[in-house]
Amino acid sequence: MKNNLINIALSVFMLVFYTSCVDDDFEFGELTTPSNLSVSAEVVGQSEENPFGDGTGEVIFNASADGAMTYKYVFENGSSVITPSGVYSHSFSQTGTKVYTVNVIAYGPGGTASSMTTEVEVLVTYEPPQDLIDKLVGKEWRIKSEAPGHFGLGPVGGVVPNEWYGAGPNDKAGRGMYDDRYIFSEDGTFTHITDINSGDDTGTIFGRTGLIDEIASCSDCVIESDGNDILNVPYSNYSENWFITAPGGAETINLTGNGFIGYYVGGDHKYEIWDRSGNELLLRTTDGRGELDWWFLLTSEPEGGTSEPEEFQSQFNTLLWEDNFDAASLDTNTWNIETGNNNGWGNEEDQYYTADNVTVQDGNLVITAKAEAFNEYNFTSARITTKGNFDFTYGRVEVKAQLPSGGGVWPAIWMLGADFDTAGWPATGEIDIMEYKGNEPNVIHGSLHFPGNSGGDAVTESTTVANVESDFHLYSVEWTEEKIVFLVDNVVYHEFANSNDVPFNKDFFLILNVAMGGTFGGDIDANFTESSMVIDYVKVFQE
């Protein structure tokens, strides 16, 4: 890090402190230099068949010395890391088999130190894809402060971004993060501008208490704090190096030295790329205590910019099934009409579903919710499913629809696991392609329900779309083994990393309905009479 002024200040402080101690006839105890320094290096994946490792370039170093308090590793590419335990996992990045020299320093009390060099021969087969390099290089990246969930935290190894906390739009304003900019240069240089609005090369940074003091201190200013957050620590612009690895197949940005993004949490300065669609990067890193995963949403779009989002390219191009509703009536060989209230359908809903509230008119499916008394309920509507008739695993679902209006309406386009009858809910899994409530005009929700994340704790995001009650819009989900992507008019607004830990790798069936009130729809407008969800078509594509 280029923080020489801090280092000089600390050196002067130590000199003054030492002088004062001498004047007071204070004597230090004996300072013992660490001894018997040894270092082992485990090349990940090393075997008789793969003597130089599995090609990931990852090596686990373990240093020990008598009397050592901490250890420092210095690598040929200029990166270095300090670890109190002496254990550090490093990813080499130069393609091919190469011998690397690593300098290891053991520090004892009073700055005493001993050092040694070790060599390790490692095979690296990974080469980052060119489209990722092109995406990163030559742009000015920033935290997307205007977006919900641009900064958050969750459990180490969790599969849900911001599982425990996600910052709201501009929630951390004035905290030394939103004015930072990150530049990845083609020559491997990573530049961190700590205040893009500053007239010089100084700004402030934001980080975790007990960790940010690894890199910065403030001897002549007041340190601001808020709980476990340290705010606005003075810090100069700096440059480090960056390179890409893919441990376990996960594309990862590695920053040398103490390079960091967004909020300083220490650790290994490796940022896994969770998603890189459009002009955004969703990154996560584990803090230096191994306690939390931290999530950051970056964008290369200028602040306040109005650039058009990149058009999403589907990987599914073969039509598997469709219903354009061109027949005179609903195809009951495909669609089941469900009736009744079923104890509020588990959501305290106020409508009674009937077969009379679903029709096919002028090439459209029409599901109408009405304010009318029926079987002791004050509202009627309709719900249809493809359960037992059509289900599928993975693909792209497209539904072109115009949504109903009025306080309390709750239209939904969604899917349930085909094993619903045996697995039950939420174990079966639920994919809500589109949910809408008339009490929040033009706000579209996409959600996932599964064990541990269901009901009010579903994994959900929303987006605002103009004129959803008067115009047709395309509501879609792109569902693969790796991810589930939610879109409106082919623009992504929510992504979820699929895995074997969640129930989204099996057959699902489709559901279309309009509910009234309930836990999501909310209060029903006393003046509501009737309104319809009108669907032009439903299509499912696969590869």
N, C-alpha and C positions, 0 to 999 in steps of 0.2 A: 504494500500500500504506500501511496505517496503522501504520507502524513509525517514528514520529517520534522515539522514544527512541533508536533506533539511529542515526538521522540526526544527532540532537543530539550523541550520544556521539562520532560520527565527526568532527563539526565541532569539538568541544572538543579532540579528539586532534590535529587539524590545527593548531589554534591553539597548543597546548602545544609541538607539534613545531616550529612556525615560530619560537616564542620561544626555544626551546633552540638552534636553529640561529643565531639572531641573537647569542645570548650567546657562541657559539663562533666569531663572526666569519665564519660561513659565508654565502656569497652565492649566491642562485639565478641561473641564467642568464636571458637575456632570454625572457620568456613572450610568444609570438606568437599573436595571436588568429587563428583560421581565417578565411581570406578566399576570395573568389570562390565562395561557396556557390551551388550550383545544384541544382534538383530536377526530375526528369522523372517523369511519371505515365503508365503504359501501362494503359489500360482493357481488360481481357481481353475478346476477342471484338469489339472495335471495328472497324467497317467502314463503307463508304458506306451499306449497308442498315441497319446497327446503329450509329449514331454514338455511342451512349452505352453500348455494350457488349452482351454476350450475355444480360444479365439476371441473371447470378450476383452482380453487385455487386463483383467482385474487381478490384482495381487493384494493379499492381506499381510501387512507388515506387523511385527510384534517386537518392540524394543524393551529391554530391561537393563537396569544398572543399579548398583548399590548407591544409596544416598540421592537418587534422582527424584526431583519433584515434578518435572514435566519433560516432554520430548518434542523435538522438532524434526520434521522430514523436509528436505529440500530436494526438488526434482530438476532434471535437466532442462525442462521447458520453462523454468523460472517460478513454478508454483511451489508453495510451501504450506505446511499445516502444523499446528501445535496441538498435541494431545496429551493430557495428563496421564492417561493409562498406558501410553506407548503403542496402542493398537490403532491401526489406520488402514482402511481399504482404499486403494488407489487404482484408478482405471487409466491405463496407458492407451494412447490413441493412434500412434503411427502404424499404418498398415504394414504387415509383414512380421517376420521374426527379428527381434532386435534386442541387444544387450543394453540395459539402462543402468546408469550409475546413480545411486541415491546417497545423499549425505544425511547422516543421522546425528543429532546433537542431544545430549542429555544435560539438563540444567539442574543444578543443585541450589542450596541456599546462597543468598548474596550474589547471585549471578554467576557462580562458578559453573563450569561446563566442561564436558569431554565429548569428543566426537569420533566418528568412524564413517567410512564409506562401505557400501555393499553393492553388489551387482546382481541383477536378475535378468534372465532371458525370457522374453514373453512373445507369444504369437498374438497378433491382432488381425482378424479377418474382416471386421466390420468396417464398411465405408458408408457414411451417412448419405441418404438419398439426395440427389441434386435439388429436388423440389423443396426440401427442407432448408438446404443452404440458401437457395434463392429467396425463400420466404424470410429468413432471418436477416440476411446481409443487406446493408445499404438503407436501412429504415431506422426511424427514431421511435423506439418502443416506450410505452408508458403504462402505468396502472390504469385500467379502464374504470376510473372513479365514478362515472355516471351510471354504471351498471350494477344491479344487485348481485351480491356474491363476488365482488371483485377482489375481496380479501377475506380469508376465513381460516378456520382450523377444524381438525377432526382427529380421530385416533390414528396412530401409526399403522400404515398398511390398509386403512379404510378404503372402501370402493365408492363412497359417496362424497363428492366435493363439498367442503364446508359442512360436514355432517353435524358438528357441534355448534358452529357459529359462522354466519356469513354477514359481512358488513352491508348495510344498505347504501344506496347511492350517496356518495360524498360524505359518508358517515365519519371518515377520518380526516376531514379537511383541517388544515393548519397543523398537521403532525409530521411534516418533513418527509412525505412520501409522494404525494400527488404531483409535485413539481419536479420529480426526478425523471431522467430520461436514460435509456439504455441503448447502446449502439453496438451491434455485432459487425465487425469489419472483416473483409475477405481474407486479410492476412492473419486472422486469428486473434486480433485485439478486441477486447471488451472494454468499452468506455462507459463509465457511470458519471453522468452529470447530475450533481446533487441539488441544483436549483436552476432550471432552465430560464428563469426570469431574472437571475442574478447578473449583475454587470461584471462580475469577476468569476474566479474559479472556485468560489466557496458557496456552501449552502448548508443544509442541515439534513440529518438522517433520523430514522425512526427504528426502534428495535425493542427487544425483549430484555427486561431487567436481568442482570447477572450474566448476560451473554453479549450485549452490545459493548460492554466495557472491555471486551477482548480487542476491540479495534479503535475505540475512541474514548476520550476523556475530556473533561471541561474544567480546568483549574481556576479559570477567572470568570465563570458564568454560573448562573443558577440552572441546575438540571431540572427540567420539568418532568413530572411523572404522572401517570394515571393508572393506578392499580399495578399491573405487571408490565405496562408500556412505558418506555422511556422516550420522551418527545423531543424533537428538534435539537439533537446534539450537533454542534458545529462540525462540519466535515468538508474537506476539499474534493473537487473532482479527481478522479483517478482512472488509471487504466490497468487492466489485467489481461489474461489470455482466456479464450474460450475454445472448447472443442466438444464434439458430439460423441457419445457412446450409446450402446443399447443393451445394458445388462438385462438378461432375461427377456430380451425383445422390446424393452421399453426405451424409446428414444429419450435421451437425457442430455441436458445442457450442463457441462462441467465448467465451473469458473475457478481459475487459479487463485492462489493467495487467499485473501479474505473478500474477494469479489462477491457481491450479493445483489439480490433483486427485491425491492419493495420494503421489506421489514427484516431487520437483521436478527437471525436466530442461530447463528453459528452453524455447527454441524459440518458436513463434508462439502458444502457449497455445490451440491448437485441438485439440479431441478428437473424432475421427470416431466416430460411433455405429455400431459394427460389428454389434451386435444389441441389441434392446430388448424381448425377449419376457418375459412374466411380470412379476415385480417386480424385474428385473435390467437393468443396462446394461453392455454390453461395449464399452469405449472403447479407442482407440489414439491416440497422439500421437508425433510425431517430435521427437527431442531437438535442443537448440540447436546441436549440432555436425553435425547431419545424418547421424549415424552409425547410429542405432538407432531402431526403433519400440518404444514401450513400451505395454504392455497392462494395463488395469485392469478388474476385474469389480466393479461396484457393486450394492448391493441396498438397497431401501427397507424391507426386513423388519428389525424390531428385533433387536438382538443377542440370541441365545438364544431368539428368537421361535419360535412353533409354528404360524404362520399357514399356511393351506392354499394351495398353489400355484394360480395362476390356470389354469383349464382351457384347454388348447390348442384353438384353432379351426382346423380344417383348411380349406384352400381347395379341396380335391377332394371332390366330392359325388356323382359319377356312378360307379356300379359298372361297371368295365371287364371284370373277369373274377374268378371265384371258384372254389374247390374246397372243398366242405363234407364230402367223403369219405363221402357217403351211399350210394355204390354198394357192391357186394359185394366189389370189388377195386380196385386202383389203376388210374386211367385212364391207360393207356400211350400214348394218343393225345396226351396233354399232357406226361406225365412220362417221362423216360428213367431207367432204372435202370443206374447205372454200377457196374462190378465191378472187383475186383483191388486191388492195393496201389499200383501206379503209382509205384514207387520212393519210397514214403512220401508221395506227393502233394505233394512239395516241402517237407514240414514234418516229416520223420522220424517219420511216424505209424506206429503198431504194428498197425493192424487190416487185415483183408482184407474188402473190401465184397462182399456177395453179394445176390442177389435174394430169398433166403429170410429176410433180416433186416428186410424192410419188408412190412407188412401193413396192411389196412384192417379195423378192428374196431369195431363199435358206433358208427359214425359218426365215427371218429377215424382219423387216420393214425398208425401206430405204427412207429418206427424203433428197433430194439433192438440194443444192443451186448452181446456175450457173450464170456465167457472160455472159448474152445474152440479146439482145434487145427484149423487148416484151411490147406492149401497152404503149410505151413512157417511159418505165422503162429499166434500164440497167442490172437488175438482176431478176432471177426467183427463186422460192423456193416453199415450201408447208407447209400447216398448217391443222391439223385434230383435231377434238374434239368429245367428246361423248355427247355433249349437247342435251337434249331431249331424249336420248337413254339409257344412263346409268349415274346415279348419286347416291351419298351415303353420309351418315353422319358418321364420325369417322371411323378409321381403319388404316391399314398400306398399303401404296402404294409402290410397288417395280418396278423399271424399270431398266433393264440391258441394258446398252448402250455404244456405242463407239462414240466419239464426232468428229465433223468436225474440220478442221484446216484452218488457213488463217486469216490474219488481216481483221476484220470487220464481221466475222461470229458470230452469236448470237443464238445458239441453246437453247431451253428451254423445260423443262418438268414441267407442272404447272397445277393449278386448279383455276376455278372461281366459285362463288356462283351460284346455279341453278336459282336464282331470278335475274340474271343479267339484263334481258330485262326490268324489272320493277324497280329494285333498282338502277341500274346504277353503274358506277365505280367511286370511290373506295368503295362506301357503300356496295356493294355486297361482298367484301372481295376477296383477291387473295393470294394463297399459291404457291410460286415458289419453287418446289421441287429441281430443278436444273436449274441454269442459267450459261452460260459460254460465254466468249468472247475470240476469237482467238488472240486478242491483248494482252491478259494476259495468256500465256500458263500455263495449269495445275492448275489454280485457279478456284475452284468451289464455287458458291454462292447459299445460301438458304435465301429466303426473304419472308416477309409478308407485304401486302399492305391493308390498311383500313383507314377510315377517321381520319385525323390528322397525319397519317404515311403512305404516299403514294408517288409514283414517287421517286424522289431523297431522300425523307425522310423515305423510307421504313425501317422496322426493319430487319436488314440483318446481316449475318456473312458469312465468307468464310473460306475455307480450301484448302491446296495445296495437290494435288494427282498426283502421277507420271503416265506419259504415258496415259493420258486420250484420246489422239487422235489416239493412236495405239492399245490400249487394251480396253476390256469391263470392266466396273465397275458397281457396284450396287448402284443406286441412290434411296433413300427411304425417306419417311416421316411417322412418327408415330403420329397419330392425335387422341387425346382424349378430353374429356370435360375439363380436367385439364391442358393439355399442348400439344404443337406441337413440335416434335423433328425431326431434320434434320440429316441425316446420309449419309455417303459414305462408301460402303463396310462394313456396319453394325457398323461403328464407328461414334459416336455422335460428331458433331461440332457446333451445334446451337440448343438452346432450347428457347421456348417462353411459358409464362404462359397464358393459355387460360382462358377466363372468359366471363361472360354475357355482358361485356362492349365492346366486339369486335365481328365482324360478322362471327365467326368460329364455329357456333353451329347449322348448318343446312346443307342441301344437297349441294354438289359441283360436278362439272363435270371435266373431264380430257382434257388437251390440249397438243399436241406435235407439235413443229414447229422449223424451222430454219429461223431466220430473218437475214437481212444484214444491217450493219451500225446502224443508229439510235442513240438515246440518250445513250444507254448502249453499243451497239456493237462498236461504234466509227468509226474511219477512216477505209475505205476499201482499202486493198492492191491493188495497181494498177496492179499487176501481178496475181491477183486471177482469177482462171478459174472455178473450181467447187470443191465442197467437200460435204460429206454426214454425217448425223447422222444415225447410224445403230443401230436398237433396236432389241434385241433378244426376249424380252417378256415384258409385262405389267401385273402385278398382284395386286389384292386388297384383303386384308384379313380383317376379322372382328372376334369378339369373338364368 
